[in-house]
Amino acid sequence: MIAAPRLRRFRLSHEDRRNLRTALPFIAPWIIGFLAFTVYPIVYSLYLSFTHYSGFGDATGAGFDNYRYMMKDPLFWQSLSNTFYYTALAVPIGVVVAIALALMMNQNVREVAIYRAAFYLPSIIPLFALTFIFIVLLNPGFGFVDYVLGLFHIPAVNWLGDARWTRISVVLLAQLGAGGPALIFLAGLRAVPSELYESAVLDGAGPLRRFYKITLPLITPVILFDLIYGTILGIQIFTPAYVLTGGTSGGGAYTAGPENSLLFYVYYLYKNAFQYSDMGYASAMAWVLFVISVVLAVAIMRWSKYWVHYEAS
Amino acid sequence: MAVAPEIREAPSLAIARQPTPRPWRRMRFPKTLGARIGLIVAGLLFMLPFYWMANSALKNLQELSAFPPTLYPHAPAFDNFVRAVTYIPFGTFLLNSVILTTGVTIGSAISNPLIAYGFSRIKWPGRDFVFGIVLASIFLPFPVLIVALFDIFAKLHWIDTFLPIIVPAFFGNPFFIFLMRQFFLGLPNEISEQARIDGANEFQVFLHVIMPLAKPAVAVVIIFAAVQAWGEFLAPLLYLQDESKYPLSIGLQFYRQEHDVSYNLLMAASTLIVLPVVALFLAFQRFFIEGITVGAVKG
Protein backbone atom coordinates (compact mmCIF):
# COMPACT_ATOMS: atom_id res chain seq x y z
CA MET A 1 0.00 0.00 0.00
CA ILE A 2 1.14 3.50 -0.75
CA ALA A 3 -0.90 5.19 1.94
CA ALA A 4 0.86 3.67 4.92
CA PRO A 5 4.38 5.04 4.43
CA ARG A 6 2.92 8.39 3.43
CA LEU A 7 1.06 8.63 6.67
CA ARG A 8 4.17 7.79 8.60
CA ARG A 9 6.08 10.51 6.78
CA PHE A 10 3.47 13.06 7.74
CA ARG A 11 3.74 12.28 11.43
CA LEU A 12 5.57 15.44 12.36
CA SER A 13 8.05 15.85 15.13
CA HIS A 14 7.34 18.25 17.94
CA GLU A 15 9.71 20.80 16.46
CA ASP A 16 8.18 20.52 13.00
CA ARG A 17 4.75 21.17 14.39
CA ARG A 18 5.97 24.16 16.37
CA ASN A 19 7.64 25.64 13.30
CA LEU A 20 4.53 25.08 11.25
CA ARG A 21 2.48 26.91 13.86
CA THR A 22 4.99 29.76 13.87
CA ALA A 23 5.09 30.07 10.09
CA LEU A 24 1.36 29.83 9.50
CA PRO A 25 0.45 33.41 10.51
CA PHE A 26 3.15 34.71 8.17
CA ILE A 27 2.05 32.79 5.12
CA ALA A 28 -1.68 32.93 5.93
CA PRO A 29 -2.27 36.02 3.72
CA TRP A 30 -0.85 34.18 0.73
CA ILE A 31 -2.85 31.02 1.44
CA ILE A 32 -6.09 32.97 1.78
CA GLY A 33 -5.37 35.15 -1.25
CA PHE A 34 -4.30 32.19 -3.37
CA LEU A 35 -7.45 30.25 -2.50
CA ALA A 36 -9.79 33.23 -2.89
CA PHE A 37 -8.30 35.00 -5.92
CA THR A 38 -6.71 32.13 -7.84
CA VAL A 39 -7.88 28.61 -6.97
CA TYR A 40 -11.53 29.45 -6.45
CA PRO A 41 -11.84 31.51 -9.67
CA ILE A 42 -10.23 28.69 -11.68
CA VAL A 43 -12.63 26.13 -10.27
CA TYR A 44 -15.57 28.51 -10.57
CA SER A 45 -14.71 29.23 -14.24
CA LEU A 46 -14.71 25.53 -14.92
CA TYR A 47 -18.23 25.36 -13.55
CA LEU A 48 -19.33 28.47 -15.46
CA SER A 49 -17.88 27.07 -18.68
CA PHE A 50 -20.58 24.40 -18.59
CA THR A 51 -23.38 26.96 -18.23
CA HIS A 52 -25.15 29.70 -20.10
CA TYR A 53 -24.66 32.79 -17.99
CA SER A 54 -25.13 36.45 -18.80
CA GLY A 55 -23.66 37.77 -15.57
CA PHE A 56 -27.11 38.52 -14.23
CA GLY A 57 -29.60 36.09 -12.77
CA ASP A 58 -28.74 32.42 -12.57
CA ALA A 59 -26.42 30.34 -14.66
CA THR A 60 -28.23 27.53 -16.45
CA GLY A 61 -26.65 24.21 -17.31
CA ALA A 62 -25.32 23.96 -20.84
CA GLY A 63 -23.33 20.76 -20.93
CA PHE A 64 -20.59 21.00 -23.52
CA ASP A 65 -22.44 23.67 -25.57
CA ASN A 66 -19.80 26.36 -25.05
CA TYR A 67 -16.96 24.05 -26.03
CA ARG A 68 -18.87 22.72 -29.05
CA TYR A 69 -19.64 26.27 -30.16
CA MET A 70 -15.97 27.18 -29.73
CA MET A 71 -14.87 24.50 -32.16
CA LYS A 72 -17.15 25.99 -34.84
CA ASP A 73 -16.57 29.68 -33.99
CA PRO A 74 -14.37 31.22 -36.71
CA LEU A 75 -13.57 34.22 -34.49
CA PHE A 76 -12.25 31.89 -31.79
CA TRP A 77 -9.87 30.29 -34.28
CA GLN A 78 -8.88 33.64 -35.69
CA SER A 79 -8.14 35.02 -32.23
CA LEU A 80 -6.09 31.93 -31.46
CA SER A 81 -4.12 32.17 -34.67
CA ASN A 82 -3.57 35.95 -34.24
CA THR A 83 -2.24 35.28 -30.76
CA PHE A 84 0.08 32.47 -31.85
CA TYR A 85 1.31 34.54 -34.78
CA TYR A 86 2.10 37.40 -32.44
CA THR A 87 3.72 35.21 -29.77
CA ALA A 88 5.74 33.17 -32.27
CA LEU A 89 7.26 36.39 -33.62
CA ALA A 90 7.51 38.60 -30.54
CA VAL A 91 9.05 36.09 -28.14
CA PRO A 92 12.00 34.73 -30.19
CA ILE A 93 12.76 38.19 -31.57
CA GLY A 94 12.61 39.50 -28.01
CA VAL A 95 15.13 36.92 -26.80
CA VAL A 96 17.52 37.75 -29.66
CA VAL A 97 17.19 41.51 -29.11
CA ALA A 98 17.76 41.14 -25.36
CA ILE A 99 20.85 38.96 -25.86
CA ALA A 100 22.24 41.34 -28.48
CA LEU A 101 21.78 44.32 -26.16
CA ALA A 102 23.38 42.41 -23.27
CA LEU A 103 26.36 41.31 -25.37
CA MET A 104 27.04 44.86 -26.47
CA MET A 105 26.70 46.18 -22.92
CA ASN A 106 29.16 43.53 -21.76
CA GLN A 107 31.98 44.92 -23.93
CA ASN A 108 33.62 47.01 -21.21
CA VAL A 109 32.00 50.18 -22.47
CA ARG A 110 32.64 52.83 -19.86
CA GLU A 111 29.30 54.63 -20.20
CA VAL A 112 27.30 51.39 -19.88
CA ALA A 113 25.07 52.91 -17.18
CA ILE A 114 23.58 55.28 -19.76
CA TYR A 115 22.67 52.48 -22.18
CA ARG A 116 21.33 50.36 -19.36
CA ALA A 117 19.00 53.18 -18.35
CA ALA A 118 17.99 53.88 -21.95
CA PHE A 119 17.12 50.25 -22.66
CA TYR A 120 15.34 49.64 -19.41
CA LEU A 121 13.24 52.79 -19.19
CA PRO A 122 10.66 51.91 -21.90
CA SER A 123 9.86 48.62 -20.17
CA ILE A 124 8.50 50.38 -17.06
CA ILE A 125 6.48 52.97 -18.99
CA PRO A 126 2.75 52.16 -18.90
CA LEU A 127 1.96 50.04 -21.94
CA PHE A 128 -1.12 52.06 -22.83
CA ALA A 129 0.97 55.25 -22.96
CA LEU A 130 3.56 53.55 -25.20
CA THR A 131 0.71 52.47 -27.45
CA PHE A 132 -0.53 56.06 -27.71
CA ILE A 133 2.97 57.09 -28.76
CA PHE A 134 3.07 54.31 -31.35
CA ILE A 135 -0.18 55.58 -32.84
CA VAL A 136 1.54 58.90 -33.52
CA LEU A 137 4.89 57.38 -34.57
CA LEU A 138 3.25 54.98 -37.03
CA ASN A 139 0.64 57.37 -38.38
CA PRO A 140 0.37 56.95 -42.16
CA GLY A 141 -0.11 60.70 -42.73
CA PHE A 142 2.54 62.36 -40.59
CA GLY A 143 4.29 59.52 -38.75
CA PHE A 144 8.02 59.56 -38.14
CA VAL A 145 8.56 55.91 -39.06
CA ASP A 146 7.16 56.16 -42.57
CA TYR A 147 9.11 59.40 -43.01
CA VAL A 148 12.39 57.64 -42.15
CA LEU A 149 11.51 54.71 -44.42
CA GLY A 150 10.88 57.27 -47.18
CA LEU A 151 14.40 58.65 -46.74
CA PHE A 152 15.67 55.20 -47.70
CA HIS A 153 13.16 54.99 -50.57
CA ILE A 154 11.21 52.27 -48.82
CA PRO A 155 7.51 52.59 -49.63
CA ALA A 156 5.33 53.77 -46.76
CA VAL A 157 3.51 51.12 -44.78
CA ASN A 158 0.06 51.60 -43.32
CA TRP A 159 1.18 50.07 -40.03
CA LEU A 160 -2.09 50.27 -38.14
CA GLY A 161 -4.53 50.22 -41.04
CA ASP A 162 -3.32 47.27 -43.08
CA ALA A 163 -4.24 43.84 -41.74
CA ARG A 164 -0.83 42.48 -42.82
CA TRP A 165 1.05 44.97 -40.65
CA THR A 166 -1.05 45.53 -37.54
CA ARG A 167 0.29 42.49 -35.68
CA ILE A 168 3.83 43.33 -36.80
CA SER A 169 3.34 46.77 -35.24
CA VAL A 170 2.44 45.15 -31.92
CA VAL A 171 5.49 42.87 -32.24
CA LEU A 172 7.64 45.99 -32.68
CA LEU A 173 5.98 47.63 -29.69
CA ALA A 174 6.77 44.56 -27.60
CA GLN A 175 10.48 44.89 -28.40
CA LEU A 176 10.58 48.06 -26.31
CA GLY A 177 10.25 45.72 -23.35
CA ALA A 178 13.54 43.99 -24.16
CA GLY A 179 15.49 46.11 -21.66
CA GLY A 180 14.40 44.09 -18.62
CA PRO A 181 15.48 40.70 -20.01
CA ALA A 182 18.64 42.36 -21.41
CA LEU A 183 19.66 43.32 -17.87
CA ILE A 184 19.06 39.76 -16.68
CA PHE A 185 21.19 38.45 -19.55
CA LEU A 186 23.87 41.01 -18.73
CA ALA A 187 24.00 39.77 -15.14
CA GLY A 188 24.28 36.23 -16.54
CA LEU A 189 27.12 37.23 -18.88
CA ARG A 190 29.02 38.88 -16.04
CA ALA A 191 28.74 35.73 -13.97
CA VAL A 192 30.66 33.76 -16.63
CA PRO A 193 34.13 33.12 -15.15
CA SER A 194 36.68 35.06 -17.19
CA GLU A 195 39.20 32.18 -16.96
CA LEU A 196 37.00 30.31 -19.41
CA TYR A 197 37.49 33.01 -22.02
CA GLU A 198 41.18 33.33 -21.26
CA SER A 199 41.87 29.67 -21.84
CA ALA A 200 39.70 29.72 -24.97
CA VAL A 201 41.73 32.63 -26.33
CA LEU A 202 44.92 30.71 -25.62
CA ASP A 203 43.44 27.76 -27.51
CA GLY A 204 42.94 30.09 -30.46
CA ALA A 205 39.13 30.37 -30.34
CA GLY A 206 37.78 33.41 -32.15
CA PRO A 207 35.00 35.62 -30.82
CA LEU A 208 32.22 33.70 -32.62
CA ARG A 209 33.48 30.36 -31.38
CA ARG A 210 33.81 31.73 -27.86
CA PHE A 211 30.21 32.91 -28.06
CA TYR A 212 28.82 29.57 -29.24
CA LYS A 213 30.99 27.37 -27.06
CA ILE A 214 31.12 29.35 -23.81
CA THR A 215 28.73 32.27 -23.57
CA LEU A 216 25.63 30.78 -25.13
CA PRO A 217 25.61 27.50 -23.17
CA LEU A 218 26.10 29.35 -19.91
CA ILE A 219 23.14 31.67 -20.43
CA THR A 220 20.75 28.94 -21.63
CA PRO A 221 19.01 28.80 -18.21
CA VAL A 222 18.19 32.51 -18.55
CA ILE A 223 17.03 31.94 -22.14
CA LEU A 224 14.71 29.21 -20.89
CA PHE A 225 13.18 31.49 -18.26
CA ASP A 226 12.80 34.31 -20.77
CA LEU A 227 11.15 31.98 -23.31
CA ILE A 228 8.62 30.59 -20.86
CA TYR A 229 7.82 33.89 -19.21
CA GLY A 230 7.71 35.69 -22.55
CA THR A 231 5.39 33.07 -24.02
CA ILE A 232 3.01 33.28 -21.06
CA LEU A 233 2.98 37.07 -21.37
CA GLY A 234 2.64 36.79 -25.16
CA ILE A 235 -0.53 34.73 -25.11
CA GLN A 236 -2.04 37.33 -22.74
CA ILE A 237 -1.48 40.21 -25.14
CA PHE A 238 -4.38 42.62 -24.72
CA THR A 239 -3.71 46.25 -23.87
CA PRO A 240 -2.07 47.41 -27.15
CA ALA A 241 -4.83 45.80 -29.21
CA TYR A 242 -7.53 47.35 -27.04
CA VAL A 243 -5.96 50.80 -27.18
CA LEU A 244 -5.24 50.61 -30.91
CA THR A 245 -8.73 49.52 -31.87
CA GLY A 246 -10.83 51.14 -29.16
CA GLY A 247 -10.12 54.70 -30.24
CA THR A 248 -12.12 56.89 -32.56
CA SER A 249 -10.34 55.42 -35.55
CA GLY A 250 -11.27 51.88 -34.55
CA GLY A 251 -14.18 49.99 -35.96
CA GLY A 252 -16.58 50.09 -33.03
CA ALA A 253 -17.40 47.28 -30.67
CA TYR A 254 -17.57 44.45 -33.17
CA THR A 255 -14.27 44.57 -34.97
CA ALA A 256 -10.78 44.53 -33.61
CA GLY A 257 -8.62 46.26 -36.15
CA PRO A 258 -8.67 45.80 -39.92
CA GLU A 259 -10.06 42.35 -40.77
CA ASN A 260 -10.02 41.57 -37.04
CA SER A 261 -6.26 41.24 -37.29
CA LEU A 262 -5.85 42.53 -33.71
CA LEU A 263 -8.48 40.24 -32.26
CA PHE A 264 -6.15 38.48 -29.85
CA TYR A 265 -7.34 35.65 -27.66
CA VAL A 266 -7.77 37.64 -24.45
CA TYR A 267 -9.38 40.49 -26.37
CA TYR A 268 -12.00 38.10 -27.73
CA LEU A 269 -12.44 36.56 -24.30
CA TYR A 270 -12.94 40.06 -22.87
CA LYS A 271 -15.45 40.94 -25.58
CA ASN A 272 -17.47 37.79 -24.97
CA ALA A 273 -17.58 38.34 -21.23
CA PHE A 274 -18.07 42.08 -21.00
CA GLN A 275 -19.46 43.26 -24.33
CA TYR A 276 -21.61 40.30 -25.38
CA SER A 277 -22.44 39.21 -21.78
CA ASP A 278 -21.63 35.60 -22.55
CA MET A 279 -19.85 34.67 -19.36
CA GLY A 280 -20.27 30.95 -19.93
CA TYR A 281 -18.51 31.04 -23.28
CA ALA A 282 -15.84 33.40 -21.92
CA SER A 283 -15.24 30.98 -19.05
CA ALA A 284 -14.76 28.14 -21.49
CA MET A 285 -12.26 30.31 -23.34
CA ALA A 286 -10.53 31.08 -20.04
CA TRP A 287 -10.17 27.40 -19.34
CA VAL A 288 -8.80 26.69 -22.78
CA LEU A 289 -6.29 29.51 -22.22
CA PHE A 290 -5.32 27.94 -18.90
CA VAL A 291 -4.72 24.59 -20.58
CA ILE A 292 -2.79 26.23 -23.43
CA SER A 293 -0.52 28.06 -21.00
CA VAL A 294 0.23 24.90 -19.04
CA VAL A 295 0.85 22.88 -22.20
CA LEU A 296 3.15 25.54 -23.65
CA ALA A 297 5.12 25.91 -20.40
CA VAL A 298 5.54 22.14 -20.05
CA ALA A 299 6.43 21.76 -23.74
CA ILE A 300 9.14 24.42 -23.50
CA MET A 301 10.48 22.80 -20.32
CA ARG A 302 10.64 19.38 -22.01
CA TRP A 303 12.25 20.81 -25.12
CA SER A 304 14.78 22.68 -23.00
CA LYS A 305 16.28 19.40 -21.80
CA TYR A 306 17.96 19.20 -25.20
CA TRP A 307 19.64 22.57 -25.06
CA VAL A 308 19.78 23.99 -21.53
CA HIS A 309 23.19 23.62 -20.01
CA TYR A 310 23.11 23.10 -16.25
CA GLU A 311 26.34 23.67 -14.47
CA ALA A 312 27.26 21.20 -11.76
CA SER A 313 27.45 23.94 -9.17
CA MET B 1 21.42 42.79 -1.51
CA ALA B 2 22.09 46.02 0.46
CA VAL B 3 22.48 47.92 -2.83
CA ALA B 4 25.55 46.15 -4.07
CA PRO B 5 28.22 48.31 -5.61
CA GLU B 6 28.31 48.24 -9.37
CA ILE B 7 30.08 45.21 -10.72
CA ARG B 8 32.67 46.48 -13.09
CA GLU B 9 35.12 43.96 -14.35
CA ALA B 10 38.62 44.95 -15.23
CA PRO B 11 39.50 43.99 -18.79
CA SER B 12 40.91 40.50 -18.63
CA LEU B 13 44.66 40.49 -19.02
CA ALA B 14 44.93 37.59 -21.41
CA ILE B 15 42.91 39.44 -24.00
CA ALA B 16 44.64 42.75 -23.41
CA ARG B 17 48.14 41.31 -23.89
CA GLN B 18 47.76 39.33 -27.05
CA PRO B 19 51.13 37.91 -27.92
CA THR B 20 50.81 38.04 -31.70
CA PRO B 21 48.52 40.86 -32.79
CA ARG B 22 46.66 40.03 -35.96
CA PRO B 23 46.87 42.55 -38.77
CA TRP B 24 43.58 44.30 -38.02
CA ARG B 25 44.65 44.90 -34.45
CA ARG B 26 47.11 47.49 -35.73
CA MET B 27 44.24 49.73 -36.72
CA ARG B 28 43.64 52.46 -34.21
CA PHE B 29 39.96 51.64 -33.62
CA PRO B 30 39.33 50.68 -30.04
CA LYS B 31 37.98 47.16 -29.53
CA THR B 32 34.69 48.50 -28.28
CA LEU B 33 33.92 50.68 -31.29
CA GLY B 34 31.51 48.23 -32.92
CA ALA B 35 29.67 47.61 -29.67
CA ARG B 36 29.50 51.32 -29.02
CA ILE B 37 27.96 52.09 -32.40
CA GLY B 38 25.40 49.33 -31.87
CA LEU B 39 24.61 50.60 -28.39
CA ILE B 40 24.16 54.18 -29.52
CA VAL B 41 21.86 53.18 -32.40
CA ALA B 42 19.82 50.89 -30.15
CA GLY B 43 19.77 53.53 -27.41
CA LEU B 44 18.39 56.12 -29.84
CA LEU B 45 15.71 53.66 -30.97
CA PHE B 46 14.68 52.99 -27.37
CA MET B 47 14.60 56.69 -26.58
CA LEU B 48 12.75 57.63 -29.77
CA PRO B 49 9.25 57.10 -28.30
CA PHE B 50 10.03 59.49 -25.45
CA TYR B 51 11.44 62.11 -27.76
CA TRP B 52 8.59 61.82 -30.21
CA MET B 53 6.04 62.01 -27.42
CA ALA B 54 7.52 65.25 -26.08
CA ASN B 55 8.07 66.58 -29.59
CA SER B 56 4.46 65.93 -30.58
CA ALA B 57 3.14 67.24 -27.28
CA LEU B 58 4.68 70.63 -28.03
CA LYS B 59 3.42 71.03 -31.59
CA ASN B 60 0.33 72.88 -32.64
CA LEU B 61 -2.14 70.87 -34.66
CA GLN B 62 -1.04 72.31 -37.96
CA GLU B 63 2.61 71.47 -37.38
CA LEU B 64 1.71 68.04 -36.05
CA SER B 65 -0.08 67.03 -39.22
CA ALA B 66 2.62 68.33 -41.55
CA PHE B 67 4.59 65.94 -43.72
CA PRO B 68 7.52 65.52 -43.55
CA PRO B 69 7.22 65.78 -39.74
CA THR B 70 9.30 68.46 -38.08
CA LEU B 71 12.05 66.96 -35.94
CA TYR B 72 11.56 69.52 -33.20
CA PRO B 73 8.64 71.87 -32.49
CA HIS B 74 9.24 75.03 -34.53
CA ALA B 75 6.57 76.91 -32.66
CA PRO B 76 6.48 75.20 -29.24
CA ALA B 77 2.93 75.25 -27.92
CA PHE B 78 3.44 74.90 -24.20
CA ASP B 79 -0.23 75.63 -23.58
CA ASN B 80 -0.97 72.13 -24.95
CA PHE B 81 -0.32 70.86 -21.43
CA VAL B 82 -2.81 73.30 -19.94
CA ARG B 83 -5.34 72.49 -22.64
CA ALA B 84 -4.85 68.75 -22.16
CA VAL B 85 -5.49 68.80 -18.41
CA THR B 86 -8.50 71.10 -18.76
CA TYR B 87 -10.07 69.44 -21.82
CA ILE B 88 -9.66 65.91 -20.45
CA PRO B 89 -10.88 65.48 -16.83
CA PHE B 90 -7.25 64.91 -15.98
CA GLY B 91 -7.49 65.89 -12.30
CA THR B 92 -10.16 63.29 -11.54
CA PHE B 93 -8.30 60.53 -13.39
CA LEU B 94 -5.04 61.53 -11.71
CA LEU B 95 -6.59 61.44 -8.24
CA ASN B 96 -8.00 57.96 -8.91
CA SER B 97 -4.63 56.76 -10.22
CA VAL B 98 -2.92 58.11 -7.12
CA ILE B 99 -5.42 56.42 -4.79
CA LEU B 100 -5.12 53.09 -6.59
CA THR B 101 -1.33 53.24 -6.76
CA THR B 102 -1.04 54.18 -3.09
CA GLY B 103 -3.40 51.43 -2.00
CA VAL B 104 -1.69 48.74 -4.05
CA THR B 105 1.75 49.90 -2.91
CA ILE B 106 0.83 49.89 0.78
CA GLY B 107 -0.71 46.44 0.43
CA SER B 108 2.37 45.10 -1.34
CA ALA B 109 4.78 46.61 1.17
CA ILE B 110 2.94 44.98 4.09
CA SER B 111 2.01 41.58 2.73
CA ASN B 112 5.04 40.48 0.74
CA PRO B 113 7.73 40.80 3.45
CA LEU B 114 5.45 39.00 5.89
CA ILE B 115 4.76 36.11 3.52
CA ALA B 116 8.33 35.88 2.29
CA TYR B 117 9.50 35.69 5.91
CA GLY B 118 7.35 32.62 6.44
CA PHE B 119 8.91 31.06 3.34
CA SER B 120 12.52 31.76 4.30
CA ARG B 121 13.34 32.42 7.95
CA ILE B 122 11.29 29.57 9.43
CA LYS B 123 11.87 25.94 8.44
CA TRP B 124 8.60 24.06 8.33
CA PRO B 125 7.79 20.75 6.72
CA GLY B 126 6.63 21.12 3.11
CA ARG B 127 7.86 24.69 2.86
CA ASP B 128 9.79 24.30 -0.35
CA PHE B 129 6.95 22.37 -1.98
CA VAL B 130 4.45 25.12 -1.15
CA PHE B 131 6.91 27.74 -2.32
CA GLY B 132 7.05 25.85 -5.61
CA ILE B 133 3.33 26.56 -5.95
CA VAL B 134 3.99 30.25 -5.32
CA LEU B 135 6.59 30.25 -8.09
CA ALA B 136 4.39 28.30 -10.48
CA SER B 137 1.62 30.87 -10.04
CA ILE B 138 3.91 33.48 -11.61
CA PHE B 139 3.23 31.66 -14.87
CA LEU B 140 -0.56 31.68 -14.56
CA PRO B 141 -2.04 34.16 -17.04
CA PHE B 142 -4.20 36.65 -15.15
CA PRO B 143 -6.87 36.76 -17.92
CA VAL B 144 -7.71 33.13 -17.09
CA LEU B 145 -9.25 34.47 -13.89
CA ILE B 146 -11.04 37.60 -15.06
CA VAL B 147 -14.49 36.21 -15.78
CA ALA B 148 -14.79 34.41 -12.46
CA LEU B 149 -13.16 37.24 -10.52
CA PHE B 150 -15.60 39.72 -11.99
CA ASP B 151 -18.54 37.56 -10.96
CA ILE B 152 -17.12 37.07 -7.47
CA PHE B 153 -16.53 40.79 -6.99
CA ALA B 154 -19.97 41.55 -8.39
CA LYS B 155 -21.53 39.30 -5.77
CA LEU B 156 -19.52 41.11 -3.10
CA HIS B 157 -20.83 44.45 -4.52
CA TRP B 158 -17.26 45.52 -5.11
CA ILE B 159 -17.75 46.47 -8.75
CA ASP B 160 -17.20 50.17 -9.38
CA THR B 161 -15.11 50.47 -6.24
CA PHE B 162 -11.33 50.36 -5.90
CA LEU B 163 -11.50 47.27 -3.70
CA PRO B 164 -11.02 44.57 -6.42
CA ILE B 165 -7.77 46.26 -7.40
CA ILE B 166 -6.40 47.22 -3.98
CA VAL B 167 -7.49 44.34 -1.74
CA PRO B 168 -5.66 41.51 -3.60
CA ALA B 169 -2.39 43.43 -3.12
CA PHE B 170 -2.73 42.78 0.63
CA PHE B 171 -2.48 39.04 -0.05
CA GLY B 172 0.91 39.04 -1.73
CA ASN B 173 2.26 38.79 -5.24
CA PRO B 174 4.37 35.75 -6.21
CA PHE B 175 7.09 37.80 -7.88
CA PHE B 176 7.48 40.09 -4.87
CA ILE B 177 7.39 37.14 -2.46
CA PHE B 178 10.22 35.55 -4.46
CA LEU B 179 12.18 38.79 -4.42
CA MET B 180 11.83 39.33 -0.65
CA ARG B 181 12.56 35.68 0.05
CA GLN B 182 15.83 35.82 -1.88
CA PHE B 183 16.83 38.76 0.30
CA PHE B 184 15.83 37.08 3.58
CA LEU B 185 17.71 33.90 2.68
CA GLY B 186 20.87 35.97 2.39
CA LEU B 187 20.71 37.18 5.99
CA PRO B 188 22.67 35.11 8.54
CA ASN B 189 20.62 32.94 10.89
CA GLU B 190 22.56 34.04 13.96
CA ILE B 191 20.87 37.44 14.14
CA SER B 192 17.47 35.78 14.51
CA GLU B 193 18.80 33.19 16.97
CA GLN B 194 20.26 35.88 19.18
CA ALA B 195 16.94 37.73 19.34
CA ARG B 196 15.08 34.48 20.07
CA ILE B 197 17.46 33.69 22.93
CA ASP B 198 16.77 37.17 24.26
CA GLY B 199 13.10 36.13 24.43
CA ALA B 200 11.66 37.72 21.29
CA ASN B 201 8.78 35.88 19.62
CA GLU B 202 8.87 35.27 15.88
CA PHE B 203 6.86 38.35 14.99
CA GLN B 204 9.14 40.53 17.07
CA VAL B 205 12.16 39.02 15.35
CA PHE B 206 10.53 39.82 12.01
CA LEU B 207 9.56 43.36 12.91
CA HIS B 208 12.51 44.53 15.00
CA VAL B 209 15.45 42.50 13.74
CA ILE B 210 14.84 41.51 10.12
CA MET B 211 12.69 44.32 8.76
CA PRO B 212 15.12 47.13 9.63
CA LEU B 213 17.72 45.26 7.55
CA ALA B 214 15.26 44.64 4.73
CA LYS B 215 14.57 48.27 3.87
CA PRO B 216 16.37 48.13 0.49
CA ALA B 217 14.38 45.03 -0.53
CA VAL B 218 11.10 46.60 0.61
CA ALA B 219 12.04 49.67 -1.39
CA VAL B 220 12.38 47.48 -4.49
CA VAL B 221 8.93 46.00 -3.87
CA ILE B 222 7.41 49.45 -3.30
CA ILE B 223 8.91 50.84 -6.49
CA PHE B 224 7.86 47.91 -8.66
CA ALA B 225 4.37 47.78 -7.16
CA ALA B 226 3.90 51.50 -7.70
CA VAL B 227 5.06 51.41 -11.31
CA GLN B 228 2.89 48.38 -12.03
CA ALA B 229 -0.21 49.89 -10.43
CA TRP B 230 0.32 53.21 -12.20
CA GLY B 231 0.23 51.50 -15.59
CA GLU B 232 -2.43 48.88 -14.79
CA PHE B 233 -5.00 48.72 -17.57
CA LEU B 234 -6.98 45.49 -17.61
CA ALA B 235 -8.10 45.40 -13.95
CA PRO B 236 -9.53 48.93 -13.87
CA LEU B 237 -11.13 48.30 -17.25
CA LEU B 238 -12.94 45.30 -15.79
CA TYR B 239 -13.97 46.57 -12.39
CA LEU B 240 -14.61 50.29 -12.82
CA GLN B 241 -17.65 51.49 -14.72
CA ASP B 242 -18.34 55.05 -13.68
CA GLU B 243 -16.20 57.60 -15.47
CA SER B 244 -15.57 59.46 -12.22
CA LYS B 245 -13.76 56.38 -10.88
CA TYR B 246 -11.42 55.91 -13.84
CA PRO B 247 -7.68 56.11 -13.37
CA LEU B 248 -5.54 57.72 -16.06
CA SER B 249 -5.02 54.48 -17.99
CA ILE B 250 -8.59 53.73 -18.95
CA GLY B 251 -9.75 57.30 -18.37
CA LEU B 252 -7.64 58.59 -21.21
CA GLN B 253 -8.64 55.73 -23.49
CA PHE B 254 -12.32 56.18 -22.67
CA TYR B 255 -12.16 59.90 -23.22
CA ARG B 256 -10.47 59.33 -26.54
CA GLN B 257 -13.29 57.01 -27.58
CA GLU B 258 -16.06 59.39 -26.57
CA HIS B 259 -14.59 62.74 -27.56
CA ASP B 260 -12.18 63.85 -30.18
CA VAL B 261 -8.82 64.17 -28.50
CA SER B 262 -6.25 65.57 -30.90
CA TYR B 263 -2.91 63.81 -30.97
CA ASN B 264 -0.92 66.70 -29.54
CA LEU B 265 -3.15 66.84 -26.47
CA LEU B 266 -3.00 63.04 -26.19
CA MET B 267 0.80 63.25 -26.26
CA ALA B 268 0.79 66.07 -23.71
CA ALA B 269 -1.37 63.97 -21.39
CA SER B 270 0.87 60.93 -22.02
CA THR B 271 3.92 63.02 -21.15
CA LEU B 272 2.36 63.91 -17.81
CA ILE B 273 1.66 60.21 -17.15
CA VAL B 274 5.13 59.06 -18.18
CA LEU B 275 7.02 61.79 -16.34
CA PRO B 276 6.55 60.46 -12.77
CA VAL B 277 7.78 57.02 -13.88
CA VAL B 278 10.87 58.51 -15.49
CA ALA B 279 11.53 60.61 -12.38
CA LEU B 280 11.12 57.58 -10.12
CA PHE B 281 13.49 55.60 -12.31
CA LEU B 282 16.16 58.28 -12.37
CA ALA B 283 15.92 58.70 -8.59
CA PHE B 284 15.98 54.99 -7.73
CA GLN B 285 17.74 53.43 -10.69
CA ARG B 286 19.79 51.09 -8.53
CA PHE B 287 16.72 49.59 -6.91
CA PHE B 288 15.19 48.89 -10.30
CA ILE B 289 18.32 47.14 -11.51
CA GLU B 290 18.58 45.17 -8.26
CA GLY B 291 14.99 44.07 -8.55
CA ILE B 292 15.17 42.96 -12.16
CA THR B 293 18.36 40.95 -11.73
CA VAL B 294 17.59 39.38 -8.35
CA GLY B 295 16.70 36.03 -9.83
CA ALA B 296 19.31 36.16 -12.55
CA VAL B 297 22.06 34.21 -10.85
CA LYS B 298 19.70 31.43 -9.89
CA GLY B 299 18.34 31.42 -13.42
Interface residues (C-beta under 8 A of the other chain):
Chain A: L12 D16 N19 L20 T22 A23 L24 P25 F26 I27 P29 W30 I32 G33 F34 A36 F37 T38 Y40 P41 I42 Y44 S45 L48 G55 A100 L101 L103 M104 M105 Q107 N108 V109 A113 I114 Y115 R116 A117 A118 F119 Y120 L121 P122 I124 I125 P126 L127 F128 A129 L130 F132 I133 F134 I135 V136 L137 N139 G141 F142 G143 F144 Y147 G150 L176 G179 G180 L183 I184 L186 A187 G188 R190 A191 S194 Y197 E198 V201 L202 P221 V222 L224 F225 I228 Y229 I232 I235 Q236 F238 T239 Y242 V243 G246 G247 T248 V266 L269 Y270 A273 F274 M279 A282 S283 A286 W287 L289 F290 S293 A297
Chain B: E6 I7 E9 P11 S12 L13 A14 I15 Q18 K31 T32 A35 R36 G38 L39 A42 G43 F46 M47 L48 P49 F50 W52 M53 S56 L64 S65 A66 F67 P68 P69 S111 L114 I115 Y117 G118 F119 I122 K123 W124 P125 R127 V130 I133 V134 S137 I138 F139 L140 P141 F142 P143 V144 L145 I146 V147 A148 L149 F150 D151 I152 A154 P168 F170 F171 G172 I177 E202 F203 F206 V227 W230 G231 F233 L234 L237 L238 S249 L252 Q253 R256 Q257 D260 Y263 L266 M267 S270 I273 V274 V277 V278 F281 L282 Q285 F288 I289 I292 T293 G295 A296 V297 G299
